[in-house]
Amino acid sequence: MQRLLTRRFAATVGLTLALGTTVWGNGEEFFTPAPTDRPPDLVYTGQIRDKTTRRPINDVIYFLITDKRSGLDFPFVNDMPGHYRSPDIGASVRDLGRVQVDPSQLEIQVAVSGYKTQTISTLPRKSSGLVAVDFRMERDPAFGVPASGRLEESATAGGSRNWGLIGLGGLFAAIIAALAARTLIPRQSTAR
């Protein structure tokens, strides 16, 4: 009986620790369904991260996708911290009467406060569906403190934040373990 209780306790703690990193995610769906019933013709999605720290950028990020052939501009902002999803470019061009978008005629421009503006004119050749394009933004040294000072400052702040998350995760695991132990150990009878 004791061996079975030990295995259950170990399984509960293992499951708690395994699911802990999933719980700490941003909690939102990344590929949300399109607002219309038809499937996406051409939608760009991806992540926006700092080039040096590889952390997601949490500021408002401005995008501008330009179709050079039709002259259409598609301005939009990111949908959640560190992620973006463009409007359906393929459907908009198709509504104009063209059959398909030529990815070689598209250009994406990304602007974030404190970072250099980045322009990508060579996009993947895929011309339909969801296309992933990730960005690594480089800090602009002319914007306040030089990048090296900010990196040290963010590393210090991020380090203390990570210890807080580890402590919170440890507390969460201890509570789950205590609840599991309480349910697994039989209670003493109060009747005499």
N, C-alpha and C positions, 0 to 999 in steps of 0.2 A: 504494500500500500504506500509506504514511504517513497519507494522508487517511482511509482506512478505520479505522486504529487510533485516530486522533484522534476520529472520530465515535463509535466504540465507547466510548472513554474518557469522552467528554462524556455519552453516554447512560447509562453506569454511574453517574457522579457525579450526574446529574440524577435518576435513579431513586432513588438513595440519599437525596438530600435531600428528594425528594417523599415517600418513605415514612418519613422520620425522625419527623415529627409523629405519624403513626399509631402508631409504635412507642412513643412517649412517653405514650400514653393509659393509662387505668387497667387495661387488659388483661382486663377482664371483660365478659361479655355483660350488656346492660342488661335486655332483655326475655327473661328466662329462661322456659323452658316451665313451665306449671303442673304441680304434682305429680300431678294426676289425668289421666285420658285425655280427659275432656270439655273442650271449649273454655271459656274464662272467661266467666261471665255478666256480672259487673261488677267490674272490678279497677281501682283507682286507682294510677297510677305517676307519677313525676316526679322533679324535682331540687330540692334544698334548698341555697340559696346565701345568703351574707352580703349584706345589702342594700347596703352601702356599697362593699365590695371586689369583689362579684360572684364570689367564689371559693366552691367547694363547701365545705360544712361537714363536717369529718372526724370529729366527735364522734358519740357514740351519740345518736340522735334518737328521741324517743318520740312515737308517734301514737295517737290515739283517734278512731275513726270511730263515730258514734252514729246509729242509725236511730231517729228520734223516734216513728215510728208503731208499730214492733214492740217498741221498748225494748231492742234488742240493742246491745251495745258490742263493738267490735272493736279491742282494743289490740294494737299490734305495734311493732317497731323497724325502722330502716332496714336494707336488705339489704347495702349497700356504701357507702363514703364518698360523700356528696353525692347519693345516689339512694335511692329507696324503692319498694316494691311492696307493696300491701295484700293481705290475704287476699281470697278470692273472696266478696265481700259478696252479690252476686246469688245465688250458689248457696246460701249460708247462709239467706237469706231465703226462697228457693224451697223449701228443705228443710223450713221451718216450715209450708208450705202456701200461702203467698202466691204469686201469679203473677209479679210483677215489683216491683223496687225503685223507689220514687219519689225521684229525686235531690233534690227540693225538701225532703224530710224528712230528709236526711242532713246531718251536720255533722262537719267534720274539725278536730281540735285537735292542735297540734304544740308540743312542749316540748323545748328544748335548753338545756343548762347554759350560762349567760352570755348568753342571748338572751331577749327578751320572748316569752311564750307567745302563739301566734297561733291564732285560731279563724276558720275559714271556714264560713259557713252557706249561702252561695250557690255551689253547685257547677254545673258544666256540665250541661245538660239531657239529655245522652246517658245512657241507662239500660242499656246493654249493651256488652260488649267491654272493651277497654283504654281508659281515660280518663286523659289527662295533666293533672295539676294541679301546677304548680310553686310553690315557696315562696321568698320573699325575707325572710329573718329579720333583724329589727332588733336590734342589740346593746342590752343592758340596762345603762344607766350606773350603776345601783346595785350591779352585780356587779363589784366591783374597780375597775380603772382606767377613767376615762371613755372613751367611744368614740373621741374624737379622738386620744387618746394611743395607744390600741391600733391605730388605723388607721396612724399614722406608724410604729409599731413593726413592724406586719405588712408595710407597704410596704418597709421597709428589709430585713427578713428575706426577703421574697419576691423583692426585687431581687437579693440575693446568690444565692438559690437558682436564679433564672432564669439568671444568668451561669454557674453551675455546669452547668446543663443545656445551655446553648449550647456551653460548652467540651467537655462530654461528647459532644454531637452532632458538633462539629468533629473531635474525636478519632476518633469512629466513622467519619465521612466520609473522614478521611485514611487510616485503615486499609483501608477498602474500596477507595479509589483506589489505594493501594499494591498491594493484592492484584490489582486489575484490571490495573494497569500491568505487574506481574510476569508475568501470564498472557498479556498481549497482545504483549509484546516477546519476540522469539525469543531463545533462550539461545545463547551462544557454545559452540562445540564444544570439548571438552577434549582430543580426540584430535589429534595433530599428525602 
